[in-house]
Amino acid sequence: METEIKTESYYKELVNFSLLAGVIMMGSRAETSRVEDMVARILKTSGLPVTEAFVLPTGITVTLSDDKDMTICVNKRTFSGDVNISKIYKVNQVSRDFCSGIVSLDDAYKKLKEIDEEKSFPVWVKLIGTSLASGGFSIFFGGSILDGIAALLIGLLLGVCLIYFKKLLQKDFLTIALCSFILAFFGVLFPFLAIKINISISPQYIIAGCLMPLVPGVAITNAVRDVLSGDYLSACSRTVEAAMVAVAIAIGVSGGLFVSNTIGISNEELGFVLDMTRGDVLVDVIYGAISVIIAIIGFVFLMDIPIKFIIHSCATGCVAWVIFILLSYANVDIFWNTFIATLIVEFISYMFARIFKAPVITFLIAGIIPLVPGIYIYRAAYYFVIKSNLASSAITDTISLAAIIALGILVMGTIQQVISRVIKKINKKS
């Protein structure tokens, strides 16, 4: 690549390029720390003494200055869209190529515009993703094949409702609450109708499985990684986002269970059994791994994870499950169990990210999703409606489990940073 002449117009284009890269990343739900680091690296290629990047979930501010005659300072509003890991990965690659001098600024800018205009998976693929994720997790949580089939159907309905209500309401909280209400209501209605023809399916596994496409796994992950990078304001924003989604799910599920119970379509006792084992460790490992793979393929479609990483995503999710089930048979407390599984999944995701030069979130999401307390959110809502005296402890368990996952990511992330710094120092001395 020929050396580009750096004039004021070049610097303005560089600023616009960095802003577009940041806007696409933030709109695709990348962690704030990664976006800020990427934008800062792009600006530093200018060679100017003052290069500043300040990124929040709602906006980006960049500054370029030569300390004499020229100062460029621009603010750009950002808007969060649906999770799109593919765009995060592609923008990351373009910025790497530009900063390494592989592509020119003009070519890199053109590539970013193409990425920005790219469409995500078609609606029908998203619907299949929601359906597979719901059915897979229904079986994963301990449900039968029939429970999984019922969850597949309700997951399809959930996907349609998500798309329609997002456009109609344009409020995420109301959309998630209403969709949670619908899936809880139909999650009870299906078993009620099935029993009339002597088919037994369980509401708890259907509802818990269908909740998984709604749980705020990305927000939790990003919040923790922002804490790790010292971006506390962004971390607070992500945490509030995750909390609001969880509250919306709980309200919607509670409402659905209450209405179904009031009009008499639920069984006398819905029942809640939190046991993901089937009595044979080998059966559990195989059964669980297959259902996790089905669910993660669904999430690949939902979150636009690059297809070339589908095997790596499935492998990461399966590792999380195998660790979890083996520790369960060893009678390890579920909180320690989840913590250890999170540590290992974070490490594997980090290694994949280094090997394939991709953001950690590309692989981490698939590993974290099986550990996210979707079934605990359902349990809290169930007890709130059916057994209110147990609701407070269920809510506490849900919050504690989410905190344990966050702690696992934080601890392993810190260890990885320390190791990286030590390696860099050793390399400098040698």
Secondary structure as GFF3:
##gff-version 3
##sequence-region A 1 430
A	DSSP	alpha_helix	8	27	.	.	.	ID=ss1
A	DSSP	alpha_helix	32	44	.	.	.	ID=ss2
A	DSSP	beta_strand	50	56	.	.	.	ID=ss3
A	DSSP	beta_strand	59	65	.	.	.	ID=ss4
A	DSSP	beta_strand	71	77	.	.	.	ID=ss5
A	DSSP	alpha_helix	85	99	.	.	.	ID=ss6
A	DSSP	alpha_helix	105	117	.	.	.	ID=ss7
A	DSSP	alpha_helix	123	140	.	.	.	ID=ss8
A	DSSP	alpha_helix	145	169	.	.	.	ID=ss9
A	DSSP	alpha_helix	172	194	.	.	.	ID=ss10
A	DSSP	three_ten_helix	195	197	.	.	.	ID=ss11
A	DSSP	alpha_helix	203	211	.	.	.	ID=ss12
A	DSSP	three_ten_helix	212	214	.	.	.	ID=ss13
A	DSSP	alpha_helix	217	228	.	.	.	ID=ss14
A	DSSP	alpha_helix	232	262	.	.	.	ID=ss15
A	DSSP	alpha_helix	281	302	.	.	.	ID=ss16
A	DSSP	three_ten_helix	307	309	.	.	.	ID=ss17
A	DSSP	alpha_helix	310	329	.	.	.	ID=ss18
A	DSSP	alpha_helix	334	356	.	.	.	ID=ss19
A	DSSP	alpha_helix	361	368	.	.	.	ID=ss20
A	DSSP	three_ten_helix	369	371	.	.	.	ID=ss21
A	DSSP	alpha_helix	374	386	.	.	.	ID=ss22
A	DSSP	three_ten_helix	388	390	.	.	.	ID=ss23
A	DSSP	alpha_helix	391	429	.	.	.	ID=ss24
###
